[in-house]
Structure formats: C-alpha cells, structure tokens
Amino acid sequence: MTDPRVSKEDYYLGIAREVARRSTCYRRSIGALIVRDDQIISTGYAGAPRKTRDSVEHGFCLRDRLQIPHGQRYELCRSVHAEQNAIINAARAGVSLLRGDMYIFGSIPGGDPVNAYPCFICKKMIINAGLVRVICSAADGGSTTLLVDDWARAWREGDILDDTHQYG
C-alpha cells in the first residue's frame, strides 16, 4: 500500500507557502521555515522591519519606481528577506539553528511559483547560522535542495563572489 500522506519536503514547503502569504513585497512573496529535528523552530516572510511602514502601506515598491532590476541594490528595499527574518526570529526566541534545514517558498504575488534561491547576502547568513540544507521552491512547481557545505566549499576553493544562484 502506498503512503497517502504528503512527503515531509512538500509538507514543509506548503507551510512556507502559507508563511509567504504574509509578505509585503510587490515583487515576490517569499516565506521561509527553519526545521530542526523534524520540528519547526522559526518562520519568516519578506517584509519591512517591525514598527516600520512596508511597501503595501506606502502603496509602491521603491525599487520598481527607480527601475532597479531584480537581484540588485537590495539596500534600497524596504523589506527584510524571509530567510533573514527566519534567522532573526529564532535569535529573538533564543533558539539554536545549528544543523537545521531551511525551506523557502516563493511566488509572484498572487501567482505562479518562482525559483526561490537565497540571495548572496542570505547565503552568507545561512552559512553562519549553521544550517545544513536549503530546500527551495522551483518555478516548475517542484523543488531544489541545496547543501550549505557546498557553498562554503566552493567559496573556499574559488572566489566568494562567484555565485550562480540568485533571485532574478
């Protein structure tokens, strides 16, 4: 008999999809979930820092208004990335992320899934947080699993700036 339940990977990505529904970014709805020992320990979505106005409240995306391409000039974005918020939320709660996995779901707001690979800045944070794997939604509806040690190894052997998986 075949197990009728959804796989753990799809289960956690489905929860990350729900978390993404809280995103306040006009460009992408991104949700992140951190799991350790088969227990959800933190979530985060793309949104402005606490107690500040987000793009929805402003009524526009500053980067769109300035015609900045995807994947560039993140310092001009009002949002904190979902991955960053998940890491920050765990720290606020005093929860260790060591040996955990991160699940990231991304979509065009109200639309189709996207390849939700972490940006360069988030990758550095994920490495330093001690996470093991990052499971990302894919534009084709599937997912991609990335090993954090592979990033660190590639950056030790090559140049940290030779990054191939970015938003946009």
GIFEN-V904186 format. One record per residue. N is the residue number from 1. RES is the residue in one letter. SS is DSSP state (a for helix, b for strand, c for the rest). Layout:
n->N res->RES ss->SS
n->N res->RES ss->SS
This chain:
n->1 res->M ss->c
n->2 res->T ss->c
n->3 res->D ss->c
n->4 res->P ss->c
n->5 res->R ss->c
n->6 res->V ss->c
n->7 res->S ss->c
n->8 res->K ss->a
n->9 res->E ss->a
n->10 res->D ss->a
n->11 res->Y ss->a
n->12 res->Y ss->a
n->13 res->L ss->a
n->14 res->G ss->a
n->15 res->I ss->a
n->16 res->A ss->a
n->17 res->R ss->a
n->18 res->E ss->a
n->19 res->V ss->a
n->20 res->A ss->a
n->21 res->R ss->c
n->22 res->R ss->c
n->23 res->S ss->c
n->24 res->T ss->c
n->25 res->C ss->c
n->26 res->Y ss->c
n->27 res->R ss->c
n->28 res->R ss->c
n->29 res->S ss->b
n->30 res->I ss->b
n->31 res->G ss->b
n->32 res->A ss->b
n->33 res->L ss->b
n->34 res->I ss->b
n->35 res->V ss->b
n->36 res->R ss->b
n->37 res->D ss->c
n->38 res->D ss->c
n->39 res->Q ss->b
n->40 res->I ss->b
n->41 res->I ss->b
n->42 res->S ss->b
n->43 res->T ss->b
n->44 res->G ss->b
n->45 res->Y ss->b
n->46 res->A ss->c
n->47 res->G ss->b
n->48 res->A ss->b
n->49 res->P ss->c
n->50 res->R ss->c
n->51 res->K ss->c
n->52 res->T ss->c
n->53 res->R ss->c
n->54 res->D ss->c
n->55 res->S ss->a
n->56 res->V ss->a
n->57 res->E ss->a
n->58 res->H ss->a
n->59 res->G ss->c
n->60 res->F ss->c
n->61 res->C ss->c
n->62 res->L ss->a
n->63 res->R ss->a
n->64 res->D ss->a
n->65 res->R ss->a
n->66 res->L ss->c
n->67 res->Q ss->c
n->68 res->I ss->c
n->69 res->P ss->c
n->70 res->H ss->c
n->71 res->G ss->c
n->72 res->Q ss->c
n->73 res->R ss->c
n->74 res->Y ss->a
n->75 res->E ss->a
n->76 res->L ss->a
n->77 res->C ss->c
n->78 res->R ss->c
n->79 res->S ss->b
n->80 res->V ss->b
n->81 res->H ss->c
n->82 res->A ss->a
n->83 res->E ss->a
n->84 res->Q ss->a
n->85 res->N ss->a
n->86 res->A ss->a
n->87 res->I ss->a
n->88 res->I ss->a
n->89 res->N ss->a
n->90 res->A ss->a
n->91 res->A ss->a
n->92 res->R ss->a
n->93 res->A ss->a
n->94 res->G ss->c
n->95 res->V ss->c
n->96 res->S ss->c
n->97 res->L ss->c
n->98 res->L ss->c
n->99 res->R ss->c
n->100 res->G ss->c
n->101 res->D ss->b
n->102 res->M ss->b
n->103 res->Y ss->b
n->104 res->I ss->b
n->105 res->F ss->b
n->106 res->G ss->b
n->107 res->S ss->b
n->108 res->I ss->c
n->109 res->P ss->c
n->110 res->G ss->c
n->111 res->G ss->c
n->112 res->D ss->c
n->113 res->P ss->b
n->114 res->V ss->c
n->115 res->N ss->c
n->116 res->A ss->c
n->117 res->Y ss->c
n->118 res->P ss->c
n->119 res->C ss->c
n->120 res->F ss->a
n->121 res->I ss->a
n->122 res->C ss->a
n->123 res->K ss->a
n->124 res->K ss->a
n->125 res->M ss->a
n->126 res->I ss->a
n->127 res->I ss->a
n->128 res->N ss->a
n->129 res->A ss->a
n->130 res->G ss->c
n->131 res->L ss->c
n->132 res->V ss->c
n->133 res->R ss->b
n->134 res->V ss->b
n->135 res->I ss->b
n->136 res->C ss->b
n->137 res->S ss->b
n->138 res->A ss->c
n->139 res->A ss->c
n->140 res->D ss->c
n->141 res->G ss->c
n->142 res->G ss->c
n->143 res->S ss->b
n->144 res->T ss->b
n->145 res->T ss->b
n->146 res->L ss->b
n->147 res->L ss->b
n->148 res->V ss->a
n->149 res->D ss->a
n->150 res->D ss->a
n->151 res->W ss->a
n->152 res->A ss->a
n->153 res->R ss->a
n->154 res->A ss->a
n->155 res->W ss->a
n->156 res->R ss->a
n->157 res->E ss->a
n->158 res->G ss->c
n->159 res->D ss->c
n->160 res->I ss->c
n->161 res->L ss->c
n->162 res->D ss->c
n->163 res->D ss->c
n->164 res->T ss->c
n->165 res->H ss->c
n->166 res->Q ss->c
n->167 res->Y ss->c
n->168 res->G ss->c
